[in-house]
Amino acid sequence: MNKESVMALLAEIIDENSGRDLVSAGVVRELGLHQDRVNVDIRLGYPLANNGEHFAKTISEHLENNPEISRASVNISSKVMPHKVQEDLKPLESIANIIAVGSGKGGVGKSTTAVNLALALQSEGARVGLLDADIYGPSIPSMLGVKGQPSTDGEHIIPKEAHGLKVMSIGFLVDEDSAMIWRGPMVTSALQQLLGDTLWGPLDYLIIDLPPGTGDIQLTLAQRIPVAGAVIVTTPQDIALMDARRAVHMFRKVDVPVLGVVENMSTHICTSCGHEEAIFGHGGGEQMAEDFELPLLGRLPLTMEIRSALDEGNPTMMQSPDSSVAQSYRKMALRTVGELSVKPRSMTLQMPEILIQN
């Protein structure tokens, strides 16, 4: 047994979150051999605080299945790195990665997905912020159960905190019943101020919940805000898929990498009997992902639990963290940042990073 043969064994193990094997993903940091014993140090590019131990066990068992290895000791840690953004933009100093959550149309559960995506990443050990960029219809404050004017330090806005997340929204600055009758330039200026004037502090991920469509906000984000990747949310319904396809084309035209597709409301689960039914159709998100050669990041159900949790300002990831629904959100979140972790890294941003021991 030598290092080359051990690396060949590691190349047989696929990380379900990144979709790559351990060797091609570049996560094998150190490899030690002493007779028939092996020590492997794996450093992932995304947080995995909850399942790191299980993943390490999977790797060690695979190695120990080889008769020439009597014992394999595997250590897994995580370090989130800044990734490449649009060519003519520079990453923000304190934010490693901005992930935009978009959709081609409203009513597909995009904001619900963004909120639970952010909370799921936080539960894995990442430093996470959430920006509500839906100027016309800000819903994030209500979903997170937080309200009131944010404070300032004289120069910057101090983001509100909700369930451990740093959160900013125009909804904190205007009356919740006010109609935002603004033209495009005012909307785009507001978005840039919400992002640039907020004292976020060091973040591994800032999740931006975009308004539906492909209008001013989306173009401003693509042209002026350094985005590491975008997530497209759709339902299986044909009309939603048509608009979601437009969103993919838009992001690709403006050089924003699309990390994948989330099929929301994939099935409806009856509260009374537990019967599961694909009321919006079946397989639409998967087919769209296949057509664009993108990963399907997750299929999320439509349940009463998700709706009631958000109405109470206590999202599913916080209210029922061990439920099957929360596990679906967690799996989707890890698949999202796993996909990002194998994208090209930024060569211009140096910021404080944390090593997450799993």
N, C-alpha and C positions, 0 to 999 in steps of 0.2 A: 504494500500500500504506500503510495506517494501522494504528494499534493495534487498532481495532475489527475490522478484517479479519483481523489476525494472531490475535486472541483467538478469532475464529470458526473459524480453522483448528485452534487448540489444542483447541477444544471438540469436534472430530471425533476426538480421540485418547482412547481408553478405557484407563485404567490397570487391567490385569487383576487386580491385587491388591485395589484398593478397589472395583472394579466401577463406578466413576464416570469421567466425562470430566474432563480436567485443570481445566477452568474451574469446573464445578459442585462439584468436590472442593475448590476454593479453594486449590490448591497453586501457582498462578502468582504468584510473589512480586514479580518485577520484569520489565518488558518494555521493551527499548530498540530504537529504529529509527534507522538512519542510511542514507538513500537506499534501496538495495535489500538492505541487510544487517540482520539481526535478531539481537538478544541476548535470551535468555530465562533467567530464574533460577527454577528449580522447587525448592520445598522440600516434601518429602513428610512425612507425619506418622507414618511408620514407617521402620525401618531397611532399607537396600537396598545394603549395602556391596559385595555380589558382582555385582549386575546393574545398578548405577547407570549405568555407562558404556554398557552396551548399550541401556538405556532412553533415555539422552540421544541416542544415535545414531538410534534409532527416531524420536524427536521431530524432530530436525534434518532427517532425510531426508523426513519428511512435509511439513515447512515448505518445504524446497527443491524439492519437487515442484511448487510453485506457480511459474510462470514469472516472477512479479514479485519473487521472492526469490532472490538469487544465492548468499547464504551465511547459514546459521542456526547460531549458536553457542549451545549449551544447557549450562547448569550445573545439576547435580542434587545437592542435599544433603538431609539428613533431620534432623528434630527431633521427638522423641517427646514429646507433650503429655499431661498428666493428663486423663482423661475422666470424665464424670459418673457418679456411683454412685447407690445407692438414696437416695430423697428425704430420709430422716431420718438419714442417716449422713454423716460427714465422711471424706474420704480420709486415709490415713495419711501422716504428714509426709514420709517418705523414699521412699515407693513410689508412683510415678506411676499405675500401672495394675495391678490384680489381675485375673487371668484364671482362672476356675475351669474345670477339665476334669472333666466328669461323665458318667455313663451311668445308664441305668435298671437295669442288671443287671451282674453280674460276668462275667468271661471274655471280654470284647469287646476287650481290649487297650488299655484306657483309660490305665493307668500307662505302658505302652510309648509311647503317643501323647504323653502329657504330658512324658516325659523327652526325646524327640526333638524335640518342639515347643520346649522350653526351649533345647536345644542349637542348634537351627536358628536361633532368634532371636539367640542369642549370636554365631553365626558371621556374622550380618549386621551386627554392630557394636553390638547393644543390651546394656545392663546387665541381667542376668537372675538371678532367684532361683527356687528350686523348693522348695515346701513339701509334704511328704507328709502329707496329712490323713487317711489311712486308718489310724486308730488301732488297729483290730482286726487288720489285716493289712498292716503297712508293708513295702513291697517296694522302694521307691526306693533305700535304701542298697545292697542287693544288686545292683540294676540298674546302679548307678553305680560299684560296686566300692569303696565307702568304708565304714568302720566305726570304732567307738571312740567314747568319750564326748567330747562337745564341750567346749571350755574356756569360761570365763566371765571377765568383767572385774570381777566383784564384784556387778554389778547386772543385766547382760544375758548371754544365751547367745551365744557366738560361733559363727555357723553353720559347718558343715564346708564344705570346698571340694572339688569333684569336676569335673574337666575344665573348670575355670574357672567353674563355677556355684557360687553360694552355696546350700547345701542344708540343710534342717532336717527331722527326722523323729523320731517317738517311738521308732523303731527304734534310734536312737543312745543312747537313755536306758534301755532295758530289754534284757534278755537276748533274743537272737533266737529262743530256743525257748520263751519265756514266753508263756502265754496271757493276753490282756488281757480279764479277766472284770470288765468295768466296766459300770455302768449309765449311762444317757444323760447325767445331769448331770456325771459325771466325765469323760466323753468330750468334751463340749462345752467344759468348763473346760480340758482338756488342749489342745484346738485353739486356744483363745484365748491360752493361755500360749505355745504354740509360735510363734504369729504375733507376739504383742505383746511377748514378752520376748526375742526374737531381735534381735540387732544387725545388721540387714540392710544398712545403709548405703544410699546412693542407688541406686534400681533403676528402670529403665524399665518392667519387667514382672516381677511375681511370679506364677508359675504354681502354682496349687494343685491337686494331684491328690486329688480327692474319693473317698471310698469309694463303691461302687455303691449304688443305691437312692435313696430320697427320705425319709430318716429324720432323726434328731436333728442329725447333722453338717451336712447340707444346709440344714436350717432355721436352725441357728445361723449358718452362713455367710451366709445370705440376710438374716437379721435384725440381725446384729451386726458383720459384716465388710463394709467397703466394696468392692464388686465392680464392675468396669467392664464385664465381659462374661463369658459362659459359652460353652463349647464342648461339644457333645453328641457322644459317640462311640458308634457302633453298628456292628453287622455287618449285611449284607443280609438276614439270617435273620428271618423273620416274628416269632418270639418275642422276639428282641432289639429289633426295631423297636417292638413294643407297649410295652415298658418304656421305651425311649428317648423315645417320645411323652409318657409320663407325666413324664419329667424336664423336657421342654420346657414342659409345662403348669405344673409346679411353679415353675420359674424365672420364668416370666411372671407368675404370681400374686403373687410376692414382689418384683416390680419389678426383676429382674435381666435386662438385655438378653441375649438369646441371639444370639451372633455367627454361628452356623451349625452345620452337621452334618458330621462326619467319618465316612465309611464305611470302617471298618477291615476287614481280611481280605476285601477286595473280591474278590480272586481269589487262587488258590493257584498258585505257580510251582514246578514240579517241579525239584528240585536236579539230577537226572540228565539230563533231556532238555530242560528249559526250557519244557515245555508249560504253558500258563496256563489255568486252569479256575475257573469261579465255583462253588465247591463249597457255598457258603452261600446261593446264590441270586443274582439279578442285579437291580440297579436299585432295591433297597429304600431305600437311603439317599437317592438322588436323588428318589424319589417322596415320601419323608417331608419332605425339604427343600422340595419344591414345595408340598406340602399346607400347610405352616406358613409359606410365603412367606419361606424362609430360604435363604441361599446354601449350596451343597454345597462345603465348604471343601477337600475332597480325598478321593480314593480311594486307600487304602493297601493294599499286597499282603500276603499271608501267605507268608513265605519262611523257610527254614531259617536264612538269614543273620541275620535280625532276632532270632530266638530265641537262637542261639549267641552273638551279640554281647552280648546282655543277660546271659546266663549267665556270661560272662567279665567282666562289669562294664565293658564298653567298647562303649557303644551305637553303632548303625549310623552316626549322624551323626559320630562320632569315628573309628570303625574303618574305615569306607569312605565318606568324605565326598564322593567323586566318583561314587559308584555311582548307578544309576537309582533305587534305593530311597531313598537319601539325598536325591536330587533331589525325590522325591515328598514327603518330609517337609518339605523347604525350601519347596516350592510351597505346601503346606498351611499352614505357619507364616506365610508372607507374606500369604496370603489371609486368615488370621485377624486379623493386626494391621492389614492394609489395611482390612478391614471395620470394625475398631475406630476407625481413624483418622478416619473420616467421621461418627462418632457425636458427640453434643454434648460439648463440653469442660467440665471442672470449672472453676468460677469461684472456688473456695475454696482450692485448693492451689497454692502457689508453692514450687517446689523447684529445686535445681540441675539444669540440663539440659545435654546435650552436643549439639553440632552434628556430625553424621556426614557427612563429605565422602566421597562415593561415587567 
